[in-house]
């Protein structure tokens, strides 16, 4: 089953009279969405007690919960102290997954900085391997670490880099952020064949399970010479990508991803739009 949901909280959530994230699973269920991504981008500020309460509510309402790890992670940092902090952020995220009854945590792997691309990729892979060793050592391998495709040229994470990284271990599943991919392609992600080549490469390198069960982020994103500038809403007419060709590929290939909408303020509304587009394509066949 393809699941759709937002990352973050749309203003209409509060306008409908709901007040806290504990109400989110009930609300998502009531409007017909099946997934939610809880962001720890600014750090882990949620108590374990509250996280446990969230987990109970999300499970009760059958909402698939994913997490987003802190943005501070950088596996290409040459400073060993900072690398240890990155390891700690990942391991902490896995503990939250266990408490909150989620399965996937999304991570931004690295920034190139002053290193060459090859040096940054080498450090990223080396440090990721060590992080994986610690995950297994902590008996946390029942969850998925989902490296995300990135939207700036200075970041590690074009779609081939992410797919190639995910070959390294069975718990690595790609997060395809198609807004980010579109930024790096200069707006050239336009038709189903543009999406097809990404999934074909994933099938070739990662096989059926990881590709069919990939994690997806989708929103329109403004970009410039350096890549991503800011997230937009789906009604924006100046920037892409559009969802229809992706929905066709999801259906044609029998994919079963979780699709998380990261629009600026209309993440739930746009998630419903994506779901409607997919259902229309599915029902036409």
C-alpha positions in Angstrom: 0.0 0.0 0.0 1.2 3.5 -0.9 0.9 5.7 2.2 0.7 9.5 2.1 1.2 12.1 4.8 2.8 15.4 5.9 6.0 16.4 7.6 5.2 18.9 10.2 1.9 20.6 11.0 -0.3 22.5 8.6 -2.1 25.6 9.9 -5.4 23.9 9.2 -4.6 21.4 12.0 -4.9 24.3 14.6 -7.8 25.9 12.7 -9.7 22.7 13.1 -9.4 23.0 16.9 -6.5 20.6 17.5 -3.8 21.7 19.8 -0.8 19.3 20.2 1.0 16.6 18.2 -0.7 14.0 20.3 -3.8 14.9 18.4 -2.1 14.5 15.0 -2.8 10.7 14.5 -6.5 11.2 15.1 -6.7 14.2 12.8 -4.7 12.5 10.0 -6.9 9.5 10.2 -10.0 11.7 10.0 -8.9 13.4 6.8 -7.8 10.2 5.1 -3.9 10.2 5.4 -1.9 7.3 6.6 1.6 8.6 7.4 3.5 11.3 9.3 7.1 12.4 9.6 8.2 13.8 13.0 11.2 16.0 12.6 14.1 16.2 15.1 15.9 18.5 12.7 16.7 21.0 15.4 17.7 18.4 17.9 16.1 15.9 20.3 13.8 18.0 22.5 11.1 15.5 23.2 11.1 13.5 26.4 11.0 9.8 26.2 7.8 9.8 28.2 6.1 12.1 25.7 7.6 10.1 22.8 6.0 6.9 24.3 2.6 8.6 24.3 3.0 9.6 20.7 3.9 6.0 19.8 0.7 4.7 21.4 -1.4 7.3 19.5 0.2 6.7 16.1 -0.2 2.9 16.5 -3.8 3.2 17.7 -4.8 5.2 14.6 -2.6 3.1 12.2 -0.5 6.1 11.1 3.0 5.0 9.8 5.5 7.2 11.6 8.9 8.1 10.3 11.5 10.4 12.0 13.9 12.9 10.6 17.3 13.0 12.3 19.0 16.3 13.3 20.4 18.4 10.5 23.8 18.7 12.4 24.9 15.2 11.2 27.9 15.3 8.8 29.8 12.1 8.1 32.3 13.9 6.0 33.5 16.1 8.9 37.3 15.5 9.4 36.9 16.3 13.1 36.6 13.1 15.1 34.8 14.8 17.9 32.1 16.0 15.5 31.9 12.5 14.0 31.2 11.1 17.4 28.4 13.6 17.8 26.9 12.4 14.5 27.1 8.8 15.6 25.3 9.8 18.8 22.5 11.6 16.9 21.8 8.5 14.8 21.8 6.1 17.8 19.6 8.5 19.7 17.2 8.5 16.8 17.0 4.8 16.7 16.1 4.8 20.4 13.3 7.2 19.6 12.1 4.9 16.7 11.8 2.1 19.2 9.9 4.2 21.7 7.6 5.8 19.1 6.9 2.6 17.2 8.3 3.9 14.0 10.5 2.0 11.4 12.4 4.6 9.4 14.7 7.6 10.3 15.7 9.9 7.5 19.2 11.4 7.6 21.2 14.0 5.7 24.5 12.3 5.3 27.2 14.9 4.7 28.4 18.3 3.4 31.4 18.4 1.2 33.0 21.5 2.8 36.6 22.1 1.7 37.2 18.5 0.8 37.2 17.1 -2.7 34.1 15.2 -3.7 36.0 11.9 -3.6 37.4 12.7 -0.2 34.0 13.6 1.2 32.5 10.4 -0.3 35.3 8.3 1.2 34.8 9.8 4.7 31.0 9.5 4.5 31.2 5.8 3.6 33.9 5.1 6.2 32.0 6.8 9.0 28.7 5.4 8.0 30.2 1.9 8.2 31.3 2.6 11.8 27.9 4.0 12.6 26.3 0.8 11.3 28.6 -1.3 13.4 27.4 0.6 16.5 23.8 0.2 15.5 24.3 -3.6 15.4 26.3 -3.5 18.5 23.4 -1.8 20.2 20.9 -4.4 18.8 19.0 -1.7 16.9 19.1 -3.3 13.5 15.3 -3.8 13.4 14.9 -0.3 12.0 15.8 1.5 8.8 18.3 4.3 8.3 17.2 6.3 5.2 19.8 8.5 3.6 18.2 11.4 1.8 18.9 12.8 -1.7 20.0 16.4 -1.2 19.2 19.7 -3.0 22.5 21.6 -2.9 25.6 20.8 -4.9 27.8 21.2 -1.8 26.0 18.3 -0.1 26.6 14.6 -0.5 23.5 13.1 -1.8 22.7 13.1 -5.5 20.5 10.2 -6.4 23.3 7.9 -7.5 25.4 8.7 -4.5 22.5 7.8 -2.2 21.6 4.6 -4.0 25.3 3.5 -4.0 25.6 4.2 -0.3 22.5 2.1 0.4 24.2 -0.9 -1.1 26.4 -1.1 2.1 23.9 -2.7 4.4 20.4 -4.2 4.6 19.1 -1.6 7.0 19.9 1.3 4.5 16.9 2.3 2.4 16.9 5.4 0.2 14.9 8.5 0.8 14.2 10.0 -2.6 13.5 13.7 -2.2 12.3 14.6 -5.7 12.2 18.3 -5.0 15.9 18.1 -4.1 16.7 15.9 -7.1 14.9 18.4 -9.4 17.1 21.2 -7.9 20.3 19.4 -8.9 18.9 18.6 -12.3 18.2 22.3 -12.9 14.4 21.7 -13.2 14.7 18.8 -15.7 12.7 16.3 -13.7 9.6 16.6 -15.9 8.2 13.3 -17.3 7.8 9.7 -16.2 11.0 8.7 -18.0 13.0 11.1 -15.9 11.6 9.3 -12.8 12.0 5.9 -14.4 15.8 6.2 -14.8 16.1 6.9 -11.1 14.1 3.9 -10.1 15.7 1.7 -12.8 19.1 2.5 -11.2 17.7 1.7 -7.8 16.3 -1.7 -9.0 19.7 -2.5 -10.6 21.8 -1.6 -7.5 19.4 -2.2 -4.5 17.0 -4.8 -5.8 13.2 -5.1 -5.4 12.6 -4.8 -1.7 14.5 -1.6 -1.0 13.3 0.1 -4.2 9.6 -0.8 -3.8 9.7 0.2 -0.1 11.7 3.4 -0.5 10.9 6.5 1.4 9.8 9.6 -0.7 9.8 13.3 0.1 7.9 15.5 -2.3 7.4 19.2 -2.7 8.1 22.0 -5.2 11.3 23.8 -4.4 12.8 27.0 -5.6 16.4 26.6 -6.7 19.3 28.7 -8.0 22.9 28.3 -9.1 23.9 26.5 -5.9 20.8 24.4 -5.7 17.9 24.5 -3.3 16.7 27.8 -1.9 13.3 27.2 -0.3 10.3 24.9 -0.2 7.1 26.0 -1.9 3.5 24.9 -2.0 2.2 22.7 -4.8 0.2 25.5 -6.4 3.4 27.3 -7.3 3.6 27.9 -11.1 7.3 28.7 -11.4 9.1 25.7 -10.0 8.7 21.9 -10.1 8.5 19.1 -9.9 5.0 17.9 -10.6 3.7 14.7 -9.0 1.7 13.1 -11.8 4.6 11.4 -13.7 5.9 10.0 -10.3 2.5 8.7 -9.5 2.5 6.9 -12.9 5.8 5.3 -12.1 4.7 4.3 -8.6 1.7 2.5 -10.1 3.5 1.0 -13.2 6.3 -0.4 -11.1 4.0 -1.6 -8.2 6.0 0.5 -5.7 4.7 0.7 -2.1 6.6 3.8 -0.7 5.6 6.2 2.1 5.2 9.6 0.4 5.8 12.5 2.8 4.9 16.0 1.7 7.2 18.8 2.7 5.3 21.8 1.2 5.8 25.1 3.0 2.5 25.6 4.9 0.1 23.2 3.1 1.9 19.9 3.7 -1.3 18.0 4.7 -3.4 19.6 1.9 -0.8 18.8 -0.7 -0.3 15.3 0.6 -4.1 14.8 0.0 -3.5 16.2 -3.5 -0.7 13.7 -4.2 -2.9 10.9 -2.9 -5.8 12.0 -5.1 -3.5 12.1 -8.2 -2.2 8.6 -7.5 -5.7 7.2 -6.9 -7.0 8.8 -10.2 -4.1 7.1 -12.1 -4.7 3.8 -10.3 -8.4 3.9 -10.9 -8.1 4.7 -14.6 -6.2 1.5 -15.4 
